[in-house]
Amino acid sequence: MDSEKQLLMTMTGEIHQPVRLYYQVVDQAAVLKVFAKLRCLDEDQDNQRWVWLYHGEAKKLKFHTSYAAIPRKMRPIVLGAFRFTSAQDMTLDVRSCERATQAVVFFDRYLKQSIAHVTHAAIVNHLFPATTDGLPALEGLFAPEQVTEIDGERVLLRMAESLKTIQDPGQRMDMAFALMEKQSQERLPEVEKFPVHFYTDGITSLENALRLRQIVAFEHWRGHTECTLGAVIKKVSAGLPAVT
């Protein structure tokens, strides 16, 4: 890796690794009513979005770079942007894993599940160099044709179906482990979408999912392109340093 290559970072101090959160909207009018009341949200009619600002209610959120450390002339900075893709669907694009997990918890205080709830997250599985060309456009990164949806539960169901024909319990268990090993060693897609179970598991499961993928992306950035999610999970499970 070029020793002079610098990682692109956000203005709040995190590694720039975009994440899109997907919300199912039950009552769009109620969501818009909430948005209109929040001082940290600003409607951008020209671009048909609601901009989430490090301002108002969001000032209390803790990032690597605190609100107070951001120069006054640069405030308020943009944390993310909501868009309605239909009357029943809404996305929130942010530029770091930390912003994504903070957003899920933060907006859960204002958006009741009965009007909108987060269902999925998509992460860009690579990191970006710091350049003078500006920030990459998130809409292009998360275009539907760029996103690969991975549903772990469906994968397990398909695996279970393939094991039904093996009568011997020991052989069946060996094959199950072999299939899981094979799955974990596959390269992550460029943009990966997966379910979020925040309302049943809390925020920790999403934090872990994003963090593990960031470790893989960082290893690839350092030139260790053979690194897989399975390898990182094995290290973490064994109590070893995830980054070598």
C-alpha positions in Angstrom: 0.0 0.0 0.0 1.2 3.5 -0.8 2.5 4.9 2.5 1.2 8.4 1.6 -2.3 7.2 0.9 -4.6 8.8 3.5 -8.0 7.4 4.6 -11.0 9.7 4.0 -12.5 10.6 7.3 -15.8 12.4 8.3 -15.9 15.8 9.9 -16.9 14.1 13.1 -13.8 12.0 13.1 -14.9 8.5 11.9 -13.6 6.5 9.0 -15.7 7.4 5.9 -17.6 4.2 5.1 -21.1 5.0 3.9 -24.2 3.2 5.3 -27.8 3.3 4.2 -30.6 2.6 6.7 -33.9 1.4 5.3 -37.2 2.2 7.0 -40.7 0.8 6.5 -43.1 3.7 6.7 -46.6 3.0 8.1 -47.8 6.6 8.3 -45.9 9.1 6.2 -48.0 12.1 7.4 -47.0 11.2 11.0 -43.3 10.9 10.0 -43.4 14.3 8.3 -45.0 15.8 11.3 -42.2 14.5 13.5 -39.6 15.7 11.1 -41.1 19.2 11.0 -40.8 19.5 14.7 -37.1 18.5 15.0 -34.6 21.3 14.9 -31.9 18.9 13.7 -33.8 18.2 10.5 -34.0 20.7 7.6 -36.3 20.1 4.5 -34.4 20.4 1.3 -37.2 20.6 -1.2 -34.9 21.1 -4.3 -33.3 17.7 -3.7 -36.5 16.1 -2.2 -34.8 15.1 1.1 -34.7 15.9 4.8 -31.1 16.8 5.9 -30.0 15.6 9.3 -27.8 18.2 10.9 -25.4 18.1 13.9 -27.6 20.7 15.5 -30.5 21.1 17.8 -31.5 17.8 19.5 -28.5 16.0 17.8 -25.9 18.2 19.4 -25.8 15.8 22.4 -24.6 12.9 20.2 -21.0 11.8 20.9 -18.7 11.3 17.9 -14.9 11.2 17.8 -14.9 14.9 17.1 -17.3 16.6 19.5 -19.7 19.3 18.5 -17.7 21.9 20.4 -14.5 21.0 18.5 -16.1 21.8 15.1 -15.3 25.4 14.0 -18.3 27.7 14.3 -18.0 28.7 10.6 -18.5 25.1 9.6 -21.6 24.4 11.7 -24.0 22.9 11.4 -22.5 20.0 9.5 -24.6 17.4 7.7 -24.8 14.0 9.4 -27.1 12.4 6.9 -30.1 12.7 4.6 -33.6 11.1 4.6 -35.4 10.4 1.4 -38.8 8.8 0.8 -38.5 6.3 -2.0 -42.3 5.6 -1.9 -45.1 6.3 0.5 -44.1 3.1 2.4 -40.3 3.3 2.2 -37.7 5.7 3.5 -33.9 5.7 3.5 -31.3 7.5 5.6 -27.8 7.8 4.1 -24.9 8.5 6.4 -21.1 8.5 5.9 -19.9 6.3 8.8 -20.8 3.2 10.8 -21.0 5.2 14.0 -23.4 7.7 12.5 -25.6 4.8 11.4 -25.8 3.2 14.8 -26.3 6.6 16.5 -29.1 7.4 14.1 -31.0 4.2 14.7 -31.1 4.9 18.5 -31.6 8.6 18.1 -34.6 8.5 15.8 -36.2 5.7 17.7 -36.9 8.3 20.4 -39.0 10.3 18.0 -40.4 7.8 15.5 -42.7 5.2 17.1 -42.6 1.8 15.5 -46.3 2.3 14.7 -45.4 5.0 12.1 -41.9 3.9 10.9 -39.3 1.4 11.8 -35.8 0.4 10.5 -35.7 -2.9 8.7 -32.3 -3.2 6.9 -28.9 -1.6 6.6 -26.5 -1.5 3.6 -22.8 -0.9 3.9 -20.2 -0.1 1.3 -17.5 -2.7 1.9 -14.5 -0.6 1.0 -12.8 2.5 2.2 -12.0 5.7 0.4 -8.8 7.7 -0.1 -8.7 11.4 1.0 -8.7 13.4 -2.3 -9.4 16.9 -3.4 -12.3 15.7 -5.5 -14.9 16.0 -2.8 -17.1 13.3 -1.2 -18.4 10.4 -3.2 -22.1 10.8 -4.1 -24.1 8.4 -1.9 -27.0 8.0 -4.2 -24.8 6.4 -6.8 -23.1 4.1 -4.3 -26.5 2.8 -3.1 -28.2 2.5 -6.5 -30.4 -0.6 -6.4 -28.2 -2.4 -9.0 -25.1 -1.9 -6.9 -26.6 -3.5 -3.7 -26.4 -7.2 -2.9 -29.0 -8.3 -0.3 -27.8 -11.0 2.1 -30.4 -12.5 4.4 -28.7 -14.8 6.9 -31.9 -16.5 7.9 -32.7 -17.4 4.3 -29.1 -18.7 3.9 -29.6 -21.0 6.9 -32.9 -22.2 5.6 -31.4 -23.1 2.3 -28.6 -24.8 4.1 -31.0 -26.8 6.2 -32.8 -28.0 3.0 -29.6 -29.2 1.5 -28.8 -31.2 4.6 -32.1 -33.1 4.8 -30.9 -35.8 2.5 -28.0 -36.8 4.8 -29.2 -39.5 7.2 -26.2 -39.8 9.5 -26.3 -37.1 12.2 -22.5 -36.9 12.4 -22.1 -36.5 8.7 -24.9 -34.0 8.7 -23.2 -31.9 11.3 -19.8 -32.1 9.5 -21.5 -30.9 6.3 -23.2 -28.1 8.1 -19.9 -26.8 9.5 -18.3 -27.1 6.1 -21.0 -25.1 4.4 -20.8 -22.4 7.1 -17.1 -22.3 6.7 -17.4 -21.9 2.9 -20.0 -19.2 3.3 -17.8 -17.2 5.8 -14.8 -17.3 3.5 -16.5 -15.8 0.5 -15.6 -12.2 -0.4 -18.1 -9.6 0.8 -20.1 -7.8 -2.0 -19.2 -4.2 -2.8 -22.4 -3.0 -1.2 -24.1 -5.4 1.2 -27.6 -5.1 2.5 -28.8 -7.2 5.5 -31.7 -7.2 8.0 -31.5 -5.1 11.2 -33.0 -6.6 14.3 -32.8 -3.5 16.5 -36.2 -3.9 18.1 -35.5 -7.4 19.4 -31.7 -7.5 19.8 -30.9 -3.8 20.6 -28.2 -1.8 18.8 -25.3 -4.1 19.6 -26.0 -6.6 16.8 -25.9 -3.8 14.2 -22.8 -2.3 15.8 -21.0 -5.7 15.6 -22.1 -6.3 12.0 -20.8 -3.0 10.8 -17.7 -3.1 12.9 -16.7 -6.5 11.6 -17.1 -5.4 8.0 -15.1 -2.3 8.7 -12.2 -4.4 10.0 -12.3 -6.4 6.7 -12.4 -3.2 4.6 -9.5 -1.8 6.6 -7.4 -5.0 6.1 -8.2 -4.7 2.3 -7.1 -1.0 2.4 -3.8 -2.1 4.0 -3.3 -4.6 1.1 -4.4 -7.7 2.9 -7.0 -8.5 0.2 -7.3 -12.1 1.2 -8.9 -11.2 4.5 -12.5 -12.4 4.8 -15.3 -11.9 7.3 -14.9 -15.5 8.5 -11.2 -14.9 9.3 -12.0 -11.8 11.3 -14.8 -13.5 13.2 -12.4 -16.4 14.1 -9.8 -13.9 15.5 -12.4 -12.0 17.5 -13.9 -15.2 18.8 -10.5 -16.4 19.9 -9.7 -13.2 21.7 -7.0 -12.3 19.1 -6.4 -8.8 17.7 -8.7 -8.4 14.6 -6.2 -6.1 12.8 -2.7 -7.5 12.3 
